[in-house]
Amino acid sequence: MPSKAAFGSLLVVLAVTAWMLAWGSDSVSEGRGRTPVLVELFTSEGCSSCPPADQLLEKLDNQPVAGAEMIVLSEHVDYWNDIGWKDPYSAHLYSERQSIYGKRFGLDSVYTPQMVVDGSSEFVGSNPALADKAFAKALGVPKISVHLSLISADPSSGVHVHLDIGALDPSFGAPEAEVQIAVALSRAESQVSSGENAGHTLTHVSVVRSLTKIGVLKRGQGLSQNVHLNIGPVSEFHNLRLIAFVQEPQQGKVLGAALLPISVK
């Protein structure tokens, strides 16, 4: 007879699977007119309830939501690392980022898996019904235009891109906003040998490896500049993507975002 915890985990997996099937397997074609939606997942390979949320994020990366450009970030926290398995993709920076969200949303404590959509909605990252509501809300919010274009990319010299951002119009309400660029692994995989997920192979998408503040937009201002990112010793240089986003200070609302895959042979 399965325990209540095991039965609950099974229900979560079945719910996520049903949600994925409901969206279908075809991706929405790339094109103008889609609204960017930034989806952050705070997760850990040491957490047994996180794999269904990781799978949901992977599905979102395949663009199943009509009218939306889903831009996903997998941020691996480090507070699970002393409980049986050290997540190789974890960093304290993402735990700190999650803590700021926790305070903003008035939570008693942080948890995994947690999904945050456009800095405006948070919920258990494997809950498809709450995800639907958050995406519908995000699609109704105007966004600042953000565009990334590749200048050059080389493992020895890093990545050079050009970043264009539209003006921070007064209608957005914020007097200023921060510009961030994340460097992420498009795909990642781990063979987990201990902890709650021992014996499992876990796969991830858009695993954040660095997050850099590029600058601050003032009301009425836009941005157009070249940006150099020193990637460091990344063996899978061809497996990278960049995500630029504009966010109100103290991790407020996300006002715009853009994704640029880095394909270097």
N, C-alpha and C positions, 0 to 999 in steps of 0.2 A: 504494500500500500504506500503510494508516494506521500511524502510529507507535504504540509500546507505550503511551505516555501517552494518546494519543487513543483507543485501543482501551479502555484502562482507564476513561476518562471515559464512554465509550459504555456499558460494562457497568454503571456506577453509575446512569446515567439509566434503563437498562432495568430494573434491580433496583427502583428507586424507583417506576417506573411499574407494575410488577407488584404491588408492595406496595399501591399505591393502589387498583388494580383489585380486589385481594383483599378490601379493606375495604368496597368498594362505594361508591356515590355518595350513599346516603341518610344524613342526619345523625341522630344520636341525639336524641330530643326532650328539651327542657329539663325538668327535674323534680327533685324531691328524691330522695335516695338515691344520687346519683352522687358519687364520690370525686374531689375536685379534685387535679389533677396539674399541677405547674408545669414547663413545658418552656422552657428558655432556649437560644436558638441564637446562638452567636457567629459572625458572618458578615461579609463585606465585598463590596462591588460590584467591588472590584479583584481578586477571587479567582475564577479560572475554574472551580474545583470547587465553588463555593458555590451556584450557581443550583439544582442538584438538591435541596440541603438546604433552600433557601428554599421550593421547591415542596412539599417534605414538610411543612414547618411550616404552610404554607397549608392543606394537606389536614387536618392535625391541628386547625386552627382551625375546621374544619367538623364537628367532633365525631364522628369515625368509630369511636371505641373504646367498646364497650359497658361501661357501669358507671362510666365516667370522665367528668369535666368537664375537658377539656384546656384549660389556661390558658397561652397561649404568649407568649413575649417574644422579639423579634428585636433583638439588641444588636450594633450595627455598630462594630467595632473600628477604630482609626485607624492601625495599623502597616502597612497596605497603601497608605496615601495617597501615599507618595513613589514608588510603583512604577507610574506611568502614569495613575492615575485617583484623584481625591479623592472619596471616598464622601460625599455630602451629608448622610447620616444618621449619620456616624461621630462618636465622641467618645472622648477618652482615658479617661474614666470607665469605659467598657465594656472597654477593654483592661486597665485595672487590676483590674476585677472578674474578668475571665478569668484574670489572673495569679494572683490569690488562689486560684481554683479549681485552677489548675495545681499550685500548691504543696500544696494539700490532697490532691490525687489522686496526688502524687508523680511528676508528669510532668517529663521533661527540658526540654520547651519547650511553649509554647502553639501552637495551630494553628487553621486554619479549613478547613472548617466544623466547629465543635464543638458538640455538643448536651449539655446538662446537665439531668437530670430530677430534680426535687425535691431538688437539691443533693446527691444521693446516688450518681448514676451518670453517667458521661461516656463519650462515644464519638463517632466520626466522624458528623457530623450528617446524612449521606445514607445511613446504613447501616440499612435497615429491620429486619433481623434483630435487631440490638442494640437498636433502638428497642423492638421487641416485648418483649424481655426486661426492659428498664427499666420499661416501663409495667406489666407484670405484677407486678413487684416493688413499684412504687409503689402499686398498687391494694390490696395486702395490708397497708398501713401505716395505722393510725388517724390521723385529722387533727383539729386544733383547728377549731372552727367560726369562719368569718370571713364577715362580711356587710357590704356597702357599699350605702348608699342615697343617692340624689341629693336634696340640699336645693335648690340653685340652680346655674345655669351661665350665664355671660355672658362674652363676650370681653373686656369692659372690667373686670370685677370678679373674674374667675376662676371657679373651681368650688368649691362648698361641698358636702361630703358628710358623712354620718354613718357612723362605723366602729364596728362591734361585733365583739369577739373573745372567744371563750370562754376559760375559765381555763386556764392552763398547768399541767395536772395533773402530779403527780409521776411518773406512769407514763410520761411522755414522756422522762424521764431528764435533760433539760436544766434547770439551775438558773435560766436566763433565756433570753430570745429577743428578737430585734429585729423591729420592725414597719416594713415598707417599703411605700411606694406609688409605683408607676410610672405615668407619663403616657405613653401611646403613641398613634401614628397607627394607626387600624384598617387602613388601606390606604395604600400608597405605591408610586410608580413612578418609574423613571429611564430616560432615554435615554442610554446609556453611549457616549461618543464616543472613548474612548481606553483604553489598558490591556488586560488580558487578556480583558475582555468587550466590547471595542469593537464597535459596530454592533448591540448587543443591547438590547432593552427588558426591564428587570428589574422584577419586581413583588414586593412584600413585604407581610407582615401584622404587625400589632402591633409597629410599630417604636418602640422606647423613645426618648423625647425628654428625659425627666428621671426621676430616681430619688431619692426623698426618704425619709430615716429619720424616722419619726413618733414613735417611742418605744421603750421596752424593757419587756417583760413579765417580772415576777419569778415564781418558782414559786408557784402557788396564785392568781395574779392573772389577771384578764381586763382588758378595755378597752372603754369605751363613750364616745366623744367625737366632737365635730364637728371636721372638718378643712377648712382652706382651702388651696387650691392655686392659686398665681398662675401661670397658664398662660403668659403672655407673648405675644409677637406671632405667634400661630399663625393662619395664614390659613384653614386648614381646621378651624375649631372644631367643626363638625358631624362630623368624622372622627376623633374621639378616643375612647379608652377608658381606664379606670383599672384597675389591677391592684394589689390589696393582698395582701401575703403576710407570713407569720411565719416567721422563719428563725433557727436557732441562730447564735450569734456566729461571726465569721470565716467566714461563708458556709458554715455547716454544713447540716444537714438542714432542708428546708422542712417546717414543721409544719402549715401551712394556707394557703389562698389563696382569693381571690374576684375576680371580674371584673365591672365595671360599664361598659357602653357609655354614652357621652355623646351624646345625640341632640338637637341644638339647631338649629332652622331659622333 
